[in-house]
Amino acid sequence: MSRFGPRLAGAGGFINISQAAKKVVFVGTFTAGRLRLTVGNGKLGIVEEGAARKFVNEVEHRTCNGRYL
C-alpha cells in the first residue's frame, strides 16, 4: 500500500512490471504547466519550459523493494 495524503492506494501493476523487466527506463520532465515539447528525428526538444518545478525538498512517502533499503 502507498499513502498519498489521506488516501491509501495500491502500487498498481508497476511493481509487477518493473520486477519482471530486464530493463526499466524512467522518463519524465523537470517542470509542468505550460511545458511545450517537440519530438522528431529521435530527439526531444524543449520549446518552452514549464511554469512549475517538480523538485521538492521533502517527500511524504516512498514505495520500493525492501531489500534495497
Secondary structure, 3 states (H helix, E strand, C coil): CEEECCEEECCCCHHHHHHHCCCCCCCCCCEECCCEEEEECCEEEEEECCCEECCCCCCCCCCCCHHHC
